Amino acid sequence: MRRPNPIIWIVVGTGVIVLTLALLIPGRSATKAAVPTPAGSTPYVPVKRGAMTRTIRVGGTLAAVHFGGISSPALRGARFQLTLVRIADAGKVVKAGDVVAEFDRQQQRINYEDHEAQFNSLNDSILKRKAELKIEREKQLSDLQKAEADVATQRLENRRNEVVSKIDAEKNQQALAEAEATLKMQKETLDLKKISADAEIRLLEIGRDRERLQMEQARINYEKLVVKAPVDGMVAYQSFWKQNGNKMGTPQEGDTVWPGLVFMQIVDTSSMAMRARVNQLDAKYIRVGGPAQIRLDAYPGLLLQARVESLSPLGQNGPFGDKTRLFSIGLSITGTDRRLIPDISASADIEIENIPDSVLVPRGAVARLPAGDYVWVQTPSSVERRQVALGLHDDVYWAVSSGLKEGEMIAAIVPDDTSASKAEAKK
């Protein structure tokens, strides 16, 4: 005799159990059929009361209100690239006067030492030449005194011309004339040599002073190559075009930059702002002084209170041409946080309208029909469709001005078995 397959017995036994349970629990299906509205899967939520706020969301980046720009020093008498040999780490908090960057100073040190040696050499040459000119001057004065003495002697000899022969008298007159001419020449030469000596010394002094100026210039350049923070704050790098890498990047040790290039900022993180742009359709709703809330993309859980500080009166072309204009907007952040750093992306919800006390229902619970706006309210015996008057709305809720009370239970979504489920209008 063939034995029955055990699998068949298992299937038959399971079917009997299911049939028994269906007979023992008949009330669920009966109750479901008695409710002439939504399927049992329709969730119900209570009507609540709260603030209804309309906002406009914009995206932008953070920026410091107070900051000090750091640029590579513009050296006196030099137009060449500078090599960065030391730089403070990004994010480091510094005080005014702290060293934040240093450039290669070897060339300026060599320039200083060369000009110092030349200055000392010229200064020694001036002292030596002055001593030589002083000796020459004493000799010239001595020659002048001799010429004056010769003139005096010849004048005494000429007094004897009446008692000497005519030839001797003429010789005395001739000697006196020569002595007077020599004295005159000595006086004129003495003045010219004095002017020449002064000019020679002045030329040497000009050369020496030029070396002193270049030596001082090299000293100033040497000190300027050490860059210090102008204010208290946090170090933030600035991107620039790198010549040695032929690309955009932030400063690093070993980079070469032209003088005057801004490569860093010292920002005061206690006073931060957000810079953003808003399109012309939303700009008309924004008012200066209105509140806003800012969220950082890098820290989703951080919520910051802010205030609209400025709205540009002039627009710029948007990314899709001149059909839509964009307006710059500035928001100041209330309070401080160590996570607030410049140039990080953020979004702001700018409040444009607020009703502090409203009856709120989910947007999906409202059916917008040609005859009016309706919600499905749960009553002790059934679910009824009720017409309501709507006010403001946001991305989640409608504000109901009449037709509902706080605490009533409504269908969170429009029931599937109603003709209204596919008639909801988008707004």
Summary of the structure (lengths in Angstrom):
residues: 427
radius of gyration: 50.0
end to end distance: 75.6
largest distance: 196.2
contacts: 1201
relative contact order: 0.18
helix: 36%
strand: 34%
